[in-house]
Amino acid sequence: MLATQNRLRTSSDFSTTVRSGVRNGRRNLVLYTAPIGASEPSRIGFIVSKAVGNAVTRNLVKRRLREAGAMSLQTHGTGFAVVVRALPAAATASWEQLLMDYNAALAVTTKRLGGPAPRNTSPDRNGTTTEGTTRA
């Protein structure tokens, strides 16, 4: 669960991030990242429309994306506003696919903004992370 300070809540926050942010699209989502004050906590918002599916499916996608967002706050705790828009393909995507798309899109957008590149701790097909450790 995201803390209140880490959530985008108003429509003006969403529209400012989408309009002025850097965009990166993936198969399951589109992610927009905009810089905010360096000392301000990062904030994340989600857009999951009815095109994704029924209420049960939308809530599942939203919960998964919220968890991915909470995990990303460990490396990007301050300085960014992020809006994640789920695409209809997200309804059938697994947790691993959503997480990979989220992390890849966030890495690209933060790199374009000149922020620190996040460490990739998600395993590849062989179970190896980019840091060279193998999952058991």
C-alpha positions as CSV (number, residue, x, y, z in Angstrom):
1,M,0.0,0.0,0.0
2,L,1.2,3.5,-0.8
3,A,1.3,6.1,1.9
4,T,-0.8,9.1,1.4
5,Q,2.2,11.3,0.9
6,N,3.2,9.0,-2.0
7,R,-0.1,9.2,-4.0
8,L,-1.1,11.5,-6.7
9,R,-4.6,12.6,-5.7
10,T,-5.9,15.5,-7.7
11,S,-6.7,15.7,-11.4
12,S,-4.4,18.7,-11.8
13,D,-1.5,16.6,-10.4
14,F,-2.3,13.9,-13.0
15,S,-2.7,16.3,-15.9
16,T,0.5,18.2,-15.0
17,T,2.5,14.9,-14.9
18,V,1.0,13.6,-18.1
19,R,1.5,16.9,-20.0
20,S,5.0,17.8,-18.8
21,G,6.4,14.4,-18.1
22,V,8.5,12.0,-20.1
23,R,6.5,9.2,-21.6
24,N,7.4,5.6,-22.2
25,G,5.0,3.0,-23.5
26,R,5.2,-0.8,-23.0
27,R,3.0,-3.6,-24.0
28,N,0.9,-3.5,-20.8
29,L,1.2,0.1,-19.6
30,V,2.3,3.7,-20.4
31,L,4.3,5.4,-17.8
32,Y,4.8,9.2,-17.4
33,T,7.4,10.7,-15.1
34,A,7.9,14.3,-14.3
35,P,10.4,15.9,-11.9
36,I,9.2,17.6,-8.7
37,G,11.1,19.1,-5.9
38,A,14.2,17.1,-5.0
39,S,13.3,17.0,-1.3
40,E,9.6,16.2,-2.0
41,P,8.5,12.5,-1.7
42,S,7.9,10.8,-5.0
43,R,4.2,10.5,-5.8
44,I,2.5,7.8,-8.0
45,G,-0.9,7.7,-9.6
46,F,-2.7,5.1,-11.6
47,I,-5.2,5.2,-14.5
48,V,-7.0,1.9,-15.1
49,S,-10.0,2.5,-17.4
50,K,-12.9,0.2,-18.2
51,A,-11.2,-0.8,-21.4
52,V,-8.9,-3.0,-19.2
53,G,-11.8,-5.2,-18.1
54,N,-14.5,-5.5,-15.5
55,A,-14.2,-4.2,-11.9
56,V,-12.5,-7.4,-10.6
57,T,-9.9,-7.3,-13.4
58,R,-9.3,-3.6,-13.0
59,N,-8.8,-3.9,-9.3
60,L,-6.3,-6.8,-9.7
61,V,-4.3,-4.8,-12.2
62,K,-4.4,-1.7,-9.9
63,R,-3.2,-3.7,-6.9
64,R,-0.3,-5.2,-8.9
65,L,0.7,-1.8,-10.3
66,R,0.4,-0.3,-6.8
67,E,2.8,-2.9,-5.4
68,A,5.3,-2.3,-8.3
69,G,5.0,1.4,-7.5
70,A,5.7,0.8,-3.8
71,M,8.7,-1.3,-4.6
72,S,10.1,1.5,-6.9
73,L,9.9,4.0,-4.0
74,Q,12.9,2.2,-2.4
75,T,15.1,3.5,-5.2
76,H,13.2,6.7,-6.2
77,G,11.9,7.9,-2.9
78,T,12.1,11.6,-3.7
79,G,11.9,13.9,-6.7
80,F,9.5,12.3,-9.1
81,A,5.8,12.3,-10.0
82,V,4.7,9.1,-11.9
83,V,1.5,8.3,-13.6
84,V,0.9,4.8,-14.8
85,R,-1.8,4.1,-17.4
86,A,-2.8,0.5,-17.7
87,L,-3.5,-0.7,-21.3
88,P,-6.1,-3.5,-22.1
89,A,-3.3,-6.1,-22.4
90,A,-2.6,-5.6,-18.7
91,A,-5.7,-7.6,-17.9
92,T,-4.1,-10.9,-19.1
93,A,-0.5,-10.0,-18.1
94,S,1.1,-11.9,-15.2
95,W,2.6,-10.1,-12.2
96,E,6.1,-10.7,-13.6
97,Q,5.2,-9.1,-17.0
98,L,3.7,-6.1,-15.3
99,L,6.6,-5.7,-13.0
100,M,9.1,-5.9,-15.9
101,D,7.2,-3.4,-18.0
102,Y,6.9,-1.0,-15.0
103,N,10.6,-1.2,-14.1
104,A,11.8,-0.9,-17.7
105,A,9.5,2.1,-18.4
106,L,10.6,3.8,-15.1
107,A,14.2,3.2,-15.9
108,V,13.9,4.8,-19.3
109,T,11.9,7.8,-18.1
110,T,14.2,8.6,-15.2
111,K,17.2,8.2,-17.4
112,R,15.7,10.8,-19.8
113,L,15.1,13.1,-16.9
114,G,18.7,12.7,-15.8
115,G,17.9,10.9,-12.5
116,P,19.7,8.0,-11.1
117,A,19.1,4.7,-12.9
118,P,17.3,2.2,-10.7
119,R,19.0,-1.1,-9.9
120,N,17.3,-4.0,-11.7
121,T,16.7,-6.7,-9.2
122,S,14.1,-8.5,-11.2
123,P,15.4,-11.8,-12.5
124,D,15.8,-12.6,-16.2
125,R,14.9,-15.8,-17.9
126,N,17.8,-17.7,-16.3
127,G,16.9,-16.5,-12.8
128,T,19.9,-14.1,-12.7
129,T,19.7,-10.5,-11.8
130,T,21.8,-7.8,-13.4
131,E,23.9,-7.7,-10.3
132,G,25.1,-11.2,-11.0
133,T,23.3,-13.0,-8.2
134,T,21.2,-16.0,-8.8
135,R,17.9,-16.7,-7.2
136,A,17.5,-19.9,-5.4
